[in-house]
Amino acid sequence: MEMQDQNGKPPVKEVTGDLIQKVTGSFGKYHLWLCLLIFLTKFPVAFHQMAILFLAPKVSYSCGELGNNTCPCPDPTYDTSVFSRTIIMEWDLICDKKWLTSFTQTLFQLGTLLGSVFFGIASDRFGRKSPLLLAVVIQIAAGVAAAYVPDFWSFTFLRFLVGMSVGGTMVTGFVIVMEFVGTQYRDVISAVYQIPFNLGHMLVPVFAYFCRDYSDFQLAISVPVIILLIYFFLVPETPRWLIAMKRTEEAIVLLERVAKVNKRPTENIKADVEAYQAAIEKHQLKKGNLFDLFRTPNLRKNSIAMAFNWLACSYCFYGVSQYVGQLSGNAFVNVACSASFTLIGTIAAIPIMKCIGRKTIVIIFHLICAVCLFILAFIPEGIGSVVFASIGVVASFIVFVVVYLYCTELFPTVVRNAAIGISSMSARIGSMIAPFVIGLRDQALWMPPVAFAIVPLIAAFVTFVLPETKGCELTTTIEEGEQFGKKIRSDSKK
């Protein structure tokens, strides 16, 4: 006979392990379909992040009797043999207005930073699906409008809005995937999630080759985003958020649908979800916040070191990718080669993460990036410079792939989102600084590569203070997070 509580109701059974994973499996047909659907967001992310390469490519101009590329130049005549119209030509962003080229990209990256924060907060409050749809609509509207506005500041503001939408689709899309996929596949999926970005990066020079006018190019990279409107009908809310918001019936219906697609049993889902709901209400953890990352010495050290790693890899990846477009030679081929190398690096990162520790990978590839960029500073521009720049880009991108997982594993559950948030903000700061570093070419050709190389070199040594996380169980509380790494070091000394 089943025991009853004081109210005469059957006792709530304990649900052990991850309920969602238990019900839907770690990875099935539904997971594959959802991943393919969400991965589509990464194509326009790459289009807009890398668009500056062809919105403002290297351009030559003449000033009549004054000669070529001289300043001041009140009435420049631009070389239109490669690009018929760019934002530099359209608004004369040369001489004393040259900094505006970097400024427009910096504002785009600021938009991405603010969008990551805004849509991250919105996805916790309103669910994952609605903010994702809002970001898609903004991206379509602002992207298309930017192709037609007549002045620089309107164009820059619309690109800022596109940046916000890009930040929104990146954050909410990744969360949706991670909240469905089982633990054992999250490292692989977090890496595979970057492949559509690489493919999008490779398509950017293709769009630019056929659209030599910046307005046509901007329109060409914006219109395909319309396909993401299918999310209104096809993207589900995540069951984890529904359960957290006590929308239990909706979660049960969704989980039953997913389980059927994955050919999993459905008869106990309702009882399991209700039991899990009761358990989390009974044992609810105290929530952490951003300040908890800096209250205690070990977490503070880990937070600062991890944030600097994100800044370094973003600074190098976006900066050197843009720098490649400024090198001599065919701009379309240079960018395509760089993007192809990055794709190979992303695919290679999957078996590397399976075999080597996170800390070791980050240190090695930071050093590879730094060495390649130092070499780049002292060799003549040509095929060799494109190769070394591309290796630097792919090394920094491999670090980017790994630090996302590294950060997830390093911090306890109650402050994990806060840690990823502060790290992501650091990454955006790095990408905001990078365009201005490229402008150092006007002072000396060796200066940008050296400026880019110093940061990953420092980051490699900073990483030595972090503990290894490969194979370790995820921590839950602030206390466990503070002890993580200390215990490993003390055990190794015995």
Summary of the structure (lengths in Angstrom):
residues: 494
radius of gyration: 24.5
end to end distance: 52.4
largest distance: 101.6
contacts: 1740
relative contact order: 0.12
helix: 74%
strand: 1%
